[in-house]
């Protein structure tokens, strides 16, 4: 599989976990399948799941938890 990145669908705040007390959705090195959630983007108290479009392995996160992101910004690299 070619290298691939997951991009932000909208501007907002990126979160790697569903809430502060929970574990992160995925770690670097984890296998993911199409449809898996890797994070959330919050826009005005509304949360939108960031999902994987193709099977792969999470290579690295390109933004930190709670970073502000722009629409189209690369969030996660997959192998």
Backbone bond lengths (Angstrom), bond angles and torsions (degrees), N, CA, C in turn:
res aa  C-N    CA-C-N  psi(-1)  N-CA   C-N-CA  omega(-1)  CA-C   N-CA-C  phi
1 X - - - 1.456 - - 1.526 109.28 -
2 X 1.294 117.21 137.05 1.464 121.89 179.50 1.531 109.44 -72.93
3 X 1.339 115.56 155.55 1.462 119.19 176.02 1.517 109.11 -59.98
4 X 1.296 116.08 147.50 1.445 121.90 -171.32 1.525 107.49 -151.82
5 X 1.314 117.57 145.04 1.463 120.05 176.92 1.521 110.20 -120.53
6 X 1.317 114.30 148.39 1.464 121.47 173.68 1.521 105.49 -96.27
7 X 1.309 116.48 129.38 1.457 122.46 -176.29 1.527 111.20 -109.22
8 X 1.327 114.96 154.96 1.462 121.11 175.11 1.522 109.26 -69.74
9 X 1.319 116.93 131.91 1.458 121.45 179.23 1.531 111.18 -79.28
10 X 1.341 116.44 -19.63 1.466 121.37 -174.52 1.525 108.68 -157.85
11 X 1.326 117.62 162.27 1.467 119.39 174.84 1.527 109.85 -74.72
12 X 1.316 115.94 149.76 1.462 120.58 178.48 1.512 110.44 164.39
13 X 1.324 115.92 -154.54 1.469 123.13 178.52 1.518 108.20 -111.46
14 X 1.340 116.00 129.30 1.461 121.59 -178.37 1.526 110.13 -91.59
15 X 1.333 115.56 132.97 1.467 121.99 176.99 1.523 109.53 -124.80
16 X 1.336 116.38 136.98 1.466 121.65 179.24 1.518 112.82 -90.94
17 X 1.329 117.99 -5.10 1.468 121.65 -178.23 1.521 109.43 -136.64
18 X 1.341 117.48 154.56 1.461 119.89 -177.38 1.528 113.89 -70.05
19 X 1.327 117.41 -26.36 1.462 122.23 175.94 1.524 107.63 -159.94
20 X 1.328 117.54 163.82 1.472 120.33 -174.25 1.527 115.62 -58.72
21 X 1.329 118.40 -25.62 1.461 120.96 -177.79 1.529 113.26 -90.04
22 X 1.314 117.97 -8.53 1.468 121.84 -175.98 1.522 111.99 -93.68
23 X 1.331 114.85 160.74 1.463 120.85 173.29 1.524 109.26 -71.47
24 X 1.339 115.00 161.39 1.462 119.53 176.36 1.533 109.25 -65.37
25 X 1.336 115.90 155.03 1.464 120.26 178.58 1.526 110.70 -61.36
26 X 1.328 116.58 -50.21 1.468 121.61 -179.93 1.523 110.00 -144.30
27 X 1.324 114.84 156.61 1.467 122.62 176.23 1.520 108.59 -111.49
28 X 1.322 116.61 161.11 1.458 120.36 171.73 1.524 108.09 -59.32
29 X 1.340 115.75 135.56 1.459 121.13 -177.95 1.518 113.87 96.60
30 X 1.329 117.69 -13.92 1.472 120.91 179.49 1.521 110.93 -73.36
31 X 1.341 115.05 143.04 1.470 121.51 172.09 1.526 107.67 -79.94
32 X 1.334 116.56 137.36 1.462 120.98 177.50 1.522 109.54 -129.95
33 X 1.317 115.37 155.29 1.461 122.25 178.46 1.516 109.27 -118.79
34 X 1.318 115.89 155.41 1.460 120.71 177.42 1.524 109.39 -50.21
35 X 1.320 116.62 131.46 1.457 121.82 -179.85 1.517 114.51 97.04
36 X 1.353 118.10 -14.64 1.463 120.51 178.19 1.531 110.03 -67.51
37 X 1.317 116.37 145.79 1.461 122.34 176.81 1.525 109.18 -89.81
38 X 1.340 116.69 131.93 1.467 121.20 178.01 1.521 111.86 -112.95
39 X 1.327 117.28 -8.83 1.455 120.72 179.90 1.516 111.11 177.61
40 X 1.332 114.47 -175.54 1.462 122.43 178.43 1.515 108.86 -131.65
41 X 1.314 116.05 150.03 1.461 120.92 168.61 1.519 106.70 -118.32
42 X 1.336 114.92 126.52 1.456 120.90 178.80 1.524 109.10 -99.41
43 X 1.320 114.83 130.24 1.459 122.07 175.03 1.524 106.97 -131.56
44 X 1.323 117.17 112.26 1.468 122.25 177.64 1.537 112.18 50.76
45 X 1.323 116.10 50.96 1.478 124.13 177.87 1.523 114.02 68.14
46 X 1.330 117.37 12.03 1.462 122.27 175.11 1.529 107.41 -110.30
47 X 1.329 116.93 131.57 1.456 121.67 -175.40 1.522 110.73 -106.71
48 X 1.344 115.87 135.39 1.460 123.16 -178.69 1.527 108.53 -125.12
49 X 1.328 116.66 126.27 1.465 120.60 -178.82 1.528 110.92 -70.31
50 X 1.327 115.08 141.21 1.461 122.30 172.64 1.522 105.47 -101.71
51 X 1.323 116.32 116.02 1.469 121.08 -173.67 1.527 111.42 -114.10
52 X 1.326 114.11 153.41 1.457 122.90 176.11 1.531 108.83 -78.77
53 X 1.332 117.31 136.94 1.462 120.84 178.39 1.524 113.03 -95.84
54 X 1.343 117.18 -22.58 1.473 121.60 179.86 1.518 109.61 -136.21
55 X 1.321 117.04 152.41 1.464 121.33 174.17 1.522 109.18 -62.02
56 X 1.327 116.82 148.09 1.458 120.57 177.51 1.513 111.25 175.34
57 X 1.322 114.76 -165.10 1.457 123.32 178.12 1.518 108.01 -122.92
58 X 1.337 116.75 133.77 1.459 120.31 177.91 1.525 107.55 -69.00
59 X 1.314 116.02 113.86 1.454 121.97 -179.70 1.523 110.71 -83.42
60 X 1.355 115.90 -51.78 1.463 118.82 175.85 1.517 111.20 -165.24
61 X 1.335 114.31 153.97 1.460 121.44 173.54 1.519 107.44 -87.76
62 X 1.311 116.61 133.53 1.455 122.14 -177.47 1.527 112.06 -97.91
63 X 1.331 117.06 -5.93 1.465 123.51 174.90 1.525 107.87 -134.65
64 X 1.308 115.41 156.43 1.465 120.99 179.28 1.528 110.19 -90.06
65 X 1.323 115.56 161.00 1.454 121.11 174.16 1.529 108.80 -57.48
66 X 1.318 116.81 134.90 1.457 125.93 178.48 1.529 113.78 72.37
67 X 1.329 118.44 14.70 1.466 121.24 173.41 1.519 110.25 -74.27
68 X 1.320 116.44 145.68 1.464 121.56 170.07 1.526 107.08 -74.86
69 X 1.316 116.91 136.85 1.470 121.66 -179.81 1.523 109.90 -128.86
70 X 1.327 115.11 155.60 1.459 122.51 176.60 1.519 109.65 -104.39
71 X 1.307 117.19 156.42 1.467 121.44 175.14 1.520 109.08 -58.49
72 X 1.320 115.95 132.37 1.465 121.67 179.80 1.509 115.03 86.09
73 X 1.329 118.16 -4.92 1.458 121.60 179.97 1.525 110.33 -70.36
74 X 1.338 117.28 139.20 1.463 122.04 175.96 1.532 109.26 -68.18
75 X 1.338 116.21 130.96 1.456 121.77 -179.68 1.526 112.58 -109.94
76 X 1.335 115.50 -46.02 1.463 121.48 -172.99 1.524 109.29 -138.49
77 X 1.327 116.21 136.12 1.456 121.83 174.29 1.516 109.04 -97.46
78 X 1.335 116.42 133.37 1.458 122.42 175.70 1.519 109.73 -114.46
79 X 1.323 116.49 150.85 1.463 121.93 172.65 1.509 108.13 -107.62
